[in-house]
Amino acid sequence: MIEIQDGRVFNREYQDIYFSQSDGMAEVDYVFLRGNDLYRRFAEVADGRFTIGELGFGTGLNFLLARRLFLSAAPPTARLDFVSFEKHLPSPAQSRRSLSLFPELREEGNLLRKKLRAIIQYEGCHSLDFGRVRLLLYLGDARKCIQDFDGKCDAWFLDGFAPARNPQMWEPALMASIRQRCNAGATMASFTAAGAVRRSLEEAGFRVERIKGFGSKKHMIRGHCPEEDTESQQGIVPLDDIPTSSAKLDFPGHSQRKVGEDDLEARREDSVRVVGAGLAGLATAYALTRRGIAVELIDRSDRIASGASGNLAGMASIAFTAEPT
């Protein structure tokens, strides 16, 4: 499915590239990170949660760079949810070869591949934990999968293959579904400036502007929801004169941050009491802890799994249904 030659990562089925041949990292920074004003917005998340939605996970390059920027720019108590839709996830070997073009992402890329290897053959939604960042990856047709996502996003990366190559990814109905899943003040950005895409987004309710594209590309688009507060539009960085080389990318403090999955550097003031230190209680406590929430575990015994959860072996009795659950 993927060919790599002379720095060009090419999808044979769609006859299109995954990212700029000249500098993929700089393209992601220009189009999606700066196009959605994420340098400023991440810094202002404070103790809350920011959610990015994406059409087209591809090699995971957008995710890796968004995560890297978030860990360097956002306050240590903030959390990022990255929700992405991908129909054809590259194999671990294809992903490794693609991301090998960016040696500075080797550690992050290895961690991502390790997690993707376990889910690649299963359609549906997969929640992958990266510490302060959570990846919700929907494998399957975005037009169907997005109906199972009932959350709201603060920014969207529209990164499917070119509309002429993959028109299904840019259908008006899908753009309308995206608009319905936007928080007030949400933004979007895309490498394409095709008229049909702009019109679909505008009909869905986005205000869209066409601006200078990355490198030699003439145009790209970005937009926002009309409910956006006027205040949140102030200070949006114009895309003129933004560095177009990854050598100039500036993620403040990133060299001091660990890139592994255990990057929970601070805890929120939230606290939860979990009653019962069996399998369910322990799993709940672990999940809350991974989200930066302090947990007090309460049990009548002085040791965990003291009841039925302490059995050496268990048996599951599962009732299968014809409908998805």
N, C-alpha and C positions, 0 to 999 in steps of 0.2 A: 504493500500500500504506500509506503514512504520510500523515496529515493533521496540520498544525500550525495551531492557532488559539488565540489568547489564552493562550499559554504552555502549551498542552496538546498533547503529542505522542501521537497516537492511531493504532493499527494497525487498519485497516478489516477485515482478514481475521479477526482474533481479537477485534475489538470491545473492545479494552483499551488502556490507556495504558502508556507505557514507564517513566515515572517520575512522582513527585509533581508536580502542577501548582503547588503552593505553593512548593516549593524542592527541586528534584531533587538538587542537590549535597549539601544537608544530609541528605536521605533516604539517599543512598548512604553518607555518612559514618556515620550513625546505625545503619543496618541491617547493612551489610556490613563496614565498616572497624572500627567499635567493636564490632559484634556478634561479630566474630571476634577481638577484642582485638589488632588489628594495630598500634596505636600502640606498645604494649609489645613485642610479638613481633618486629616489624621491627627495633627497636633492639637486640634480643638475637641477631640472626642471625649477627653477627661475620663470619668469613671464609667462611661457608657459603652455601647456596642455599635459598631459600624458594620453595615452589610453591603457587600458588592455582589451583583448578579452578572453572569457572563454567558453569552452564547458562543460556544466553541472553545472547549478547554484545550484541545490540541495537544501540544507537547508539554503544557503546564508552565510555559515561560511567563505568561501574564501573572499566574498565581504566585510563582516564586518571587517575582519582582515586587508585586503588591505586598506580599508578606514581608519581604526584606524592608521595604519602605515603612510599613506599619510598625515593625519592631524598632526601627530607628527613630521614627518621628512621633508616634503616639505615646501618651503617658503610659507608664508601666501597668496601670490598673485597667486600661482599656482592652477591649476584645474585638476581634475581627471575625465575621462570618463571610466566607467566600463561597457563593452558590454558583455552580457552573453546570452547563448542559453539553454533553458530548455524545454523538452517535457512533463515532469510530475512534475509540481510544487506541493510540499506538501501543504496540507491544512493549514490554520492558526493554528489549534489545533496541527497538526503534527509538524509544525515548532516550536511552543512553547515548546512542549515536547522535541524535539531534541536539541534546543538551551538551554534548562534548565540545560543541562549538563555543561554549561559554565556560572556560575553566574556572572562572571566579564563582560559578554556581555549582561546583562539583559536590560539595557537602549537602547543600539543599536538594540538589537533584537526586543524589543517592537516597536521601531520606524519603523523598516523594516516590521514587520508584519502588522502594521497599513496601510502602503502603499500597500502591496501586497494583502491585503484583497479585495481591490476594483477592482483588475485586474485578479484575479486567474482564472476566467472562460472564459476569452477572449484571443483567439490566436492573434498573431501578435506582433508588437513592442510597448513597453510601456516605456515612459521616466519618470523616478522618480527622483525628486529633493531632494538631501541631502546637500544643501549648496554648498560648494566647490567641492562636489563629485556628479556626475550624474550617475545614473544607467539606462542603456538602456537594458531592459530585453525582449528578443524575446521568446515568448511562442509558441512551436510547434517543428516540426522536424527540427533539425539543418541543415540538408542537403538542405532543402527548404528555411528556414528562412535566412540562410547566404547569399542567393542570393539577398535579400532585403537590405543587409547592404553594403554600398559602401564606408565605411570609412577605415582607416588604423590604425593598432594597433602597440604599442611599445613593448608589452609583451603579451604572451598567456599562460593561464592556461588550460591545457588539462586534464580535470577531469571527463570524462565520466566513467561509470562503466567499469569493467575489459573487455578487448577485447573479451575474451571467452564468456562473458555474454551479451555483447551489441556490436557486431561487426559493426553495422551500424554507430556507433559514430566514428569509426576509419577507415572508408573507404578511399582509396587513393584519390578519387575525393574530399572528404571533406578536407583532409589534403592539397590538392592543392588549394582549395578555401581559406583556412587559409593563405597559403603562399602568395597568391595574395593580401591579405589584411594586409600586413606588411609594416611598415615604414622601411627605411634603418636602420640597426642596431637592428632590432627587435629580441627578444629572445622568447624561449618557454621552458616550463618545464612540466613534467608529472610524476606521481607516477609509471606508468608502464614502463617496459623496454622490452616489448614483441618485438621479432624480426620483426614481420609483421608491427608493428607500426613504428619502427625505419626505416624500408625500405620505407614505405609510405612517411614519412617525408623527408627522403633523396632524394627520387625521386621527391618530390615536390620542393626541392631546399634548404632545411635546412641542416646545418652541425650539426650533432647530436653526443653527447658523452654520454656514459653510465657511471654513477657514483654510489657511495654508496647510497642505499636507506635509508629511515627513519627507525629508530629503528631496529627491527629484519629483515626488508625487505632488501634483498640482493642488489638490484639495482633499480635505477630510471634513467630517461634521462633528459637532457636539451640540448638546441641547440640555434643556432642563424642563421640569414640570412647572406649569404656570402658577401653581400655588406657592412657589418658592418665595420666601420672604425677601424683600428688597435688600435687607441687610446681608443675607448670605451671598448675594451677588457681588458685594463690595470686595475688592481685593483679589478677585479672580485673576490669575496671572495670564496676560496675553501670550499667545504661543509664538509671537515673533521673537527672534533672537534667542530661542531656547537651544541649549546644546544639542547637536545632532550626532554626537559620538559618545559611545558608552564610556570612553576614557574620561569624560567630563561629568558623568553621573555623580550626584552628590547625595548620599544617604547619610546624614550626619550621625556620627557615633556608631555606625554599623560595625566597624572593626572591633568595637568593644563588646558587641552583643553576641551571645552564643547562637548558633544556627540550628541546634538540635530541637527535639520536640519538647524538651522540658525547660521552656524559657519563661515559666511563670515567675517573674521577678518580684511581684508584690501581690498582696491579697487585698481584695475589696473589704470594706467594713461589714458587708453582709455576713450573716452567720445563720446556720441551719442546724437544728437538732434532728438526728436520725435515730429513731427508736428501733432497736433490734440489730444485732451484729451478726446476722446470718448472711446467706449469699445475697439476698435482695438488698439488705441494708448496707452491706459492704460495697456492692456495685453502685448503689445510689451515692454513698459517701465519696467513692472514688470519682464518679462523674462530676459531682459538685466541686470537689477539690480541684479537678482539672480546669474548672471554669473560674478558679480564683476565689471560691467561697469557703470561708472557714466552717468546718463541720465538727459538731460535738456528737460523738457516737455513744448512745445509751443502751445498756443491756443489763439484765439482772445477773448475768454471769460475769466473772472477772476475766473471761477469755472469749475470743471470737469463735463463731461457728460451734457453739457449745451444744446446740440441739440437733435437729434433723439435718441442718446444713453441714454438720461435721461428719456425715457418713462418707466412707471411703469411696463409694461408687453410687451413682444415681441412675435412675431410669426415667426417660421422658415419655409421656403419653400425649401424643399430638393428634389433634383432629384436623385433618386437611379439608379445605373448602374449595369449591370450584372458582370462587371469586377471589381476586387479589385482596389482601388485607394490609 
